[in-house]
C-alpha cells in the first residue's frame, strides 16, 4: 500500500499541470455536487474551521492586517457602495441595534467603575490599582451633579 501511495504522490508531483487541469475540469462538470460537499463539510466542522482561522490570524496578525489594508485601499468604492446599500436596506435593524446599545451602555445613571477609573487616570499620574473605591464613588457623584446642572441649564 505504501508503494502505491508513494508512486501516486510522485506522479502528482511530476504532473502538477495535468492534475490541476483535471481538477478544474472535474469541478466545472460537478460544480453543484462539489459546492454541496463543501457546504456539508463546513457545517459539520464549523468549530474546527473557526479554530483554524483564529489560530492562523493570531500567528499571522501582521500579514493578515497587511492583506486587509491592501484590499481596503484598492476597493474603497466597492466597500463604500456595499456599506451604503446595506445601510439603505437595513435602516430599521441598524437603528434598533444602536438604540439597544445606547440604552445598555450609555445610560446616564450607569457610570461603570472602569469608565470612572479611566477618567481619573487620564491626564494624571495615578495608577488604576491605586484608586480607592471611595474616590470612584465621589467622582461618580461629581459627574452626576455636573450632568444635572448642565441639563437644568438647557
C-alpha angles and dihedrals in degrees: 000000000000092000091054092050091047092050091048092049091048091050091050092048092050095044104041093143093053092046095049091047090050092048092048091050092047092049092049091051094044103032097137093045092050093046090052091048092050093045090051091050092049091049093049095044102036095131093046092050095046090048090051093051093044090051092046091048092049092050095043104036095141094047094047092046091050092050092048092047091049091050092048091049093049096043105039093131093047092049095047091047090052092048092048091049092047092048092049092050096044106035094128093047092048092047091051092050092048092048091050092049092048091049093050101038109022100047107140093222097052104074103168122217091242092053092050092046088052090053092048097050096044111100093005140083095240115126118224095239092052094062111105120218090243091061090050091052093048091049089049090054091047092052092048091051092048091050092047092052090049091050093050092048090059 
